[in-house]
Amino acid sequence: MKKTTKIKDFCRLRIFSKNSKKSQAAMEMIIILAVGLIILGSVLVVNNKIMTGTSGRIESTKARTAVDTLSDSAELVYQQGVGSRTRVFVALPDEIQSFNASGQTLNMQLYAGGSLKDVYRSLDFNVSGTLPSEEGNYWIYVEAKQGYVDFSENITS
């Protein structure tokens, strides 16, 4: 009787030992996967911040290019005098809030890189007109009038 009890105890110990090794291996695998997921999550967060900053810089550059192109065209027609006009192709960035030509300023307000930014250019003469405030490519007509320069999407008589 004692001998059978010892054999049973030994078998139980051996079975418990096998389960313990399987449990340990499973726990190690879970820990490795958890560490891998934490590293992957960190990489994704950093990547998202970099992408937001980069897209913000690209949108700001597109806005600066559009404002500079229109301002340069306005200066050109203003120097040529009343009645002169030109047509300018501009690519407007995404997330434009407003685009105004009034007083002596050409101003575009947009969200770039997660914040609201103003891209503007001051001129030596008055400007007015309606400018598109949606993303896309546009032909803008720039015409010198008496005392100011007018911007529009259509030809004015």
Secondary structure, DSSP 8 states (H G I E B T S, - for coil): -HHHHHHHHHHHHHHHHHHHHHHHHHHHHHHHHHHHHHHHHHHHHHHHHHHHHHHHHHHHHHHHHHHHHHHHHHHHHHHH-TT-EEEEEEEE-SSEEEEEEETTEEEEEEEETTEEEEEEEE-SSEEEEB---SSEEEEEEEEEETTEEEEESS---
